[in-house]
Amino acid sequence: MLYRLLEPVQVIRLMRVPDRFNMFLALPIAVTAAYGIVVILENLRSKRMVVAFYVLLLTLILFEYLVIPVPLHDIPAQSPFFQELAEESGSFAILNLPIDSLKAKTYMFEQVTHQRPLIQGNMSRIPLSAYSTFDSNPWLNTLRHTAEMDPAYNDVANSLHP
């Protein structure tokens, strides 16, 4: 579908991603497909062709629902450091760098190993106050916006304490 053309339209953006309109297309397309099957069956002359069509249709449906293991994403090797974090005593959170919403899913997957809370994560709708802690801290603010550590803040441990 050409949803990319509809992305700038504000009414379409109510669903955030125009691809989600596929959910509403499933029923009308199913009804249209059923009408098409009726027309094809009415035009088949012999019982043999009808049986062949049903076999073809059943094969297509089974192929559609066929589950074959397809590698969707290569799982990166887990660092032994995450296991060390899991064994560490005390209560603390992890600040993954770079601060990147695209890498947040990977960071959350790594959280399965180290079992520590994360400073950032992945959310569908980010509230305005989500980055208030980052913006109130000069070191984190610079790190978030430039993806580089500011050399002026050389004492990271004290820069992060409130």
N, C-alpha and C positions, 0 to 999 in steps of 0.2 A: 504494500500500500504506500501511497505517497504522503504519509503523515508528516514528513519533514517539512512539506510546504505549509502545513497548517499550524506548526509550532508557534509562529509569531502571533496568531489570533488569540486574544485574551480569553474568549469564551471557551476555546478548545483547551487552554492551559488550566482550566478548572480541574482537570484530571492529571495535571502536572506533565504527563508524558502522553502524547497523542496515540501511541501504540496501544494504550489501554482500551481504546475504542473497539479493539478486536473482540473484547468480551461481549459487546452488544451486537456484533455482527454474526456471532455463531448461530443464533436461532434463525435469523432470516436466510442465511446461507444454507442451513440444514433443510429448511422448507423448500427453497429453490432447488436443492439437490434432489429432494424427494419428488418434486414435480418433474424434474429431468429424467429420473429413473422410470416414472410412470410412462412418459412419452417414449422412452427407449423400449420398454416392455411392450407397449402397444404396437410398435413398428417391427418387432421380431416376428418372423413368420412361423418358425418351427419350434417344437418343444425342445429340440436339441440346442437351438440357439438361446432359448430362455434359460435352460440349465447352465449353459456355458457362461451366460451373462451373470447369473447368480454366483457361479464359482468365481468369476473374475471380481465381482463386487465383494464377495466374502474375503477373497485374497487381499484386495486393496484395504479393506477395513482391518483385517488382521495385521497387515504390514504397517498400517498407521499406528496401531497399538503395540507393535513389537518393541520389546525392551531389549536393547543390545547395549552392553556396557561401552559407553563412549567416554573417553577421558575428556572431561570438560575443562579441567584446570590442573596443571602440574602442581602438586603440593611441594613447596620448598622444604628442604631438609631443615629440621628443627635444630637450633643451636643448643649445645649443652648448657649454655648460660641460662636458658629458660628453666632448666631443671634445677640449677643452682638457686635461682630466684624463688622457685617453689619451696625449696628446703630452708630458705632464709627465714629467721624468726622476726617477729615484729609486724607492725601494720604500716604498709606504705603502698603508694600507687606508682604506676609506671608511666613515664612520659616517653612515648615513642617518637623518634626523629627519622625523617622529617615529618613535620606536622602537615599531613596531607590527607584529605578526605578520601582520595582514591586508594590510599594504602591502608585506610582504617580497617577494612575488612580483613586484610592480612594480619594486622595487629590483633584484631579480635580473635582470629584463628589461633595465633600464638598464645593468646590468653588461656586457651584450653590447657596448655602445658604449665605455665607459671602460676596460674590461678590468682593473679593479683588484679586489683582494679586498675583501669586505664584512665588517663587524664582525658583522652579524646576517644571517640568512637564513631560509629556510623549511624546517622539518623536520617529519616526521610524528610522531615521538616525541621530544620534547625531553628530553635527559638532565638530571638534577638539577644537574649542574655547568655547564650551558650559560651561565648568567648569573652565574657566580662572578666574572668580571672586572668586570661591571657592578656587582655588589653590593659588591665590595671598593673601588671608587672612589666617593667621596661624590658627586661631580658627576654621574657616569653613573647612579648609583643613584637620585638625585633625578629626573633626567631620565627614567629608565625608568618610575618609579612615578607621577610627576605629569604627565609630558609637557610640563613647563615647565622653563625654565632657572632655576636658583637664583641670584638676584642676588648672593649671598655669594661665589660662585665666578666672579669676573670675569676671571680669567686662564685661559682654556680650554686654551690650548696646554700650559701647565705642569700643569694639572689632569689631563691625559690621559697624561702621561709617568709610567712606573712609578717 
